[in-house]
Amino acid sequence: MLRLPAFLILACLVYESPITIVAPSDQKSLIHVELVGLRNDRGHVVCALYASAEGFPKQPEKAIAHATSDIARGRAACEFAEIAPGTYAISAFHDENANGRLDTNFLGIPREGVGASNNARGHFGPPHFDAAAVRVGPGRIDLTITMTYL
């Protein structure tokens, strides 16, 4: 029987074994949203983060996360932390009277300021998810939404 030295056997095993590099799958993102163009500092801004078109932007209960921010000098900021990389859309509204909901007139047109990521705007209605969609990778992403008053 032929006996091979241990280092030779180890070298053969290492050489024949494929090397696999595993990227961490738990890398998270921080989405920081600056909201500009607010017409006054009353109330606060409410932001919602959606992971799909389902419910965007009219059904806040379908959002995967919410954030609220005070307003100073016509600006506010919302942050969404520990978000998995993916495609998202953000909607925001200026809750001037702090009642927790977007006030509309009898036709459904917002009486308070509204905005969406990519500054997406709808035509005769709210913007579509695809127009507001933002690809988010690991790390921090900074977005700016300009509020619109109709």
C-alpha positions as CSV (number, residue, x, y, z in Angstrom):
1,M,0.0,0.0,0.0
2,L,1.3,3.4,-1.0
3,R,1.3,6.0,1.9
4,L,1.1,9.7,0.9
5,P,2.4,12.4,3.2
6,A,-0.4,14.3,5.0
7,F,0.5,17.6,3.5
8,L,0.1,16.2,0.0
9,I,-3.3,14.8,0.8
10,L,-4.3,18.2,2.3
11,A,-3.0,20.0,-0.8
12,C,-5.1,17.8,-3.1
13,L,-8.2,18.4,-1.0
14,V,-7.8,22.1,-1.0
15,Y,-7.1,22.2,-4.8
16,E,-10.1,20.1,-5.6
17,S,-12.5,21.9,-3.3
18,P,-14.4,24.8,-4.9
19,I,-14.1,28.1,-3.0
20,T,-17.4,29.7,-2.2
21,I,-17.7,33.3,-1.0
22,V,-21.0,34.0,0.7
23,A,-22.1,37.6,0.7
24,P,-24.0,38.6,3.9
25,S,-27.7,38.5,3.1
26,D,-28.6,40.6,6.2
27,Q,-27.2,43.8,4.9
28,K,-29.8,46.5,5.5
29,S,-30.5,49.9,4.1
30,L,-31.3,53.3,5.5
31,I,-33.6,55.5,3.4
32,H,-33.4,59.2,4.3
33,V,-36.0,61.4,2.8
34,E,-35.8,65.2,2.7
35,L,-39.2,66.9,2.2
36,V,-39.0,70.4,0.9
37,G,-41.5,73.0,-0.3
38,L,-43.8,72.8,2.6
39,R,-46.0,75.9,2.7
40,N,-45.9,76.3,6.5
41,D,-44.6,74.7,9.6
42,R,-48.0,73.7,11.0
43,G,-48.8,70.0,11.8
44,H,-46.3,67.4,10.6
45,V,-45.3,65.3,7.6
46,V,-46.4,61.7,7.3
47,C,-44.4,59.3,5.1
48,A,-45.2,55.7,4.0
49,L,-42.9,53.2,2.4
50,Y,-44.4,50.7,0.0
51,A,-42.7,47.5,-1.3
52,S,-45.2,46.9,-4.1
53,A,-47.9,48.7,-6.1
54,E,-50.6,47.2,-3.9
55,G,-52.2,50.1,-2.1
56,F,-49.7,52.8,-3.3
57,P,-50.3,55.6,-2.3
58,K,-53.9,55.6,-1.2
59,Q,-53.9,52.8,1.3
60,P,-51.4,53.6,4.1
61,E,-52.3,50.3,5.8
62,K,-50.6,48.4,2.9
63,A,-47.3,50.3,3.5
64,I,-44.5,48.3,5.1
65,A,-43.3,51.2,7.3
66,H,-44.4,54.7,8.3
67,A,-42.6,57.7,9.6
68,T,-43.7,61.1,11.0
69,S,-41.6,64.3,11.1
70,D,-42.0,67.8,12.5
71,I,-41.5,70.7,10.2
72,A,-39.0,73.5,10.5
73,R,-38.5,76.4,8.0
74,G,-40.6,74.6,5.3
75,R,-38.6,71.3,5.5
76,A,-38.9,67.9,7.2
77,A,-37.2,64.6,7.1
78,C,-38.4,61.0,7.3
79,E,-36.1,57.9,7.8
80,F,-36.7,54.2,7.2
81,A,-34.0,52.1,8.9
82,E,-33.2,48.4,8.7
83,I,-34.8,48.1,5.2
84,A,-33.8,45.1,3.1
85,P,-32.4,46.0,-0.3
86,G,-35.2,46.0,-3.0
87,T,-37.5,48.3,-4.9
88,Y,-39.7,50.7,-3.0
89,A,-41.8,53.8,-3.4
90,I,-42.5,56.5,-0.8
91,S,-45.6,58.7,-0.4
92,A,-45.8,61.7,1.9
93,F,-48.4,64.3,2.9
94,H,-48.4,67.4,4.9
95,D,-50.8,66.8,7.8
96,E,-51.4,70.5,8.5
97,N,-54.2,70.0,10.9
98,A,-52.5,67.0,12.6
99,N,-55.6,64.8,12.3
100,G,-53.6,61.8,11.0
101,R,-55.1,61.6,7.6
102,L,-54.9,63.3,4.2
103,D,-57.8,65.7,3.9
104,T,-59.5,65.9,0.5
105,N,-62.3,67.8,-1.1
106,F,-65.6,66.3,-2.3
107,L,-63.9,65.2,-5.5
108,G,-61.0,63.5,-3.7
109,I,-58.5,66.1,-4.5
110,P,-56.0,66.6,-1.6
111,R,-56.4,69.8,0.4
112,E,-53.0,69.2,2.0
113,G,-49.6,68.9,0.4
114,V,-48.6,65.6,-1.2
115,G,-45.5,64.1,-2.7
116,A,-43.9,60.8,-3.8
117,S,-40.4,59.5,-4.4
118,N,-38.9,60.6,-7.8
119,N,-41.3,63.5,-7.5
120,A,-43.7,61.3,-9.4
121,R,-47.0,62.9,-10.2
122,G,-50.2,61.3,-11.4
123,H,-52.5,62.4,-14.2
124,F,-56.1,62.8,-12.9
125,G,-55.1,60.8,-9.8
126,P,-52.1,59.7,-7.7
127,P,-48.8,58.6,-9.2
128,H,-48.2,55.0,-10.1
129,F,-45.8,52.8,-8.2
130,D,-43.5,52.3,-11.2
131,A,-43.1,56.1,-11.6
132,A,-42.1,56.5,-7.9
133,A,-40.1,53.3,-7.6
134,V,-36.5,53.6,-6.3
135,R,-34.0,50.7,-6.3
136,V,-32.4,50.5,-2.8
137,G,-29.2,48.6,-2.2
138,P,-27.3,48.0,1.1
139,G,-26.3,51.2,2.9
140,R,-27.8,54.7,2.9
141,I,-29.8,56.3,0.2
142,D,-30.8,60.0,0.3
143,L,-34.0,61.1,-1.5
144,T,-35.7,64.5,-1.8
145,I,-39.4,64.9,-2.3
146,T,-40.9,68.3,-3.2
147,M,-44.3,68.7,-1.8
148,T,-47.2,69.7,-4.1
149,Y,-50.3,71.6,-3.2
150,L,-53.2,71.2,-5.6
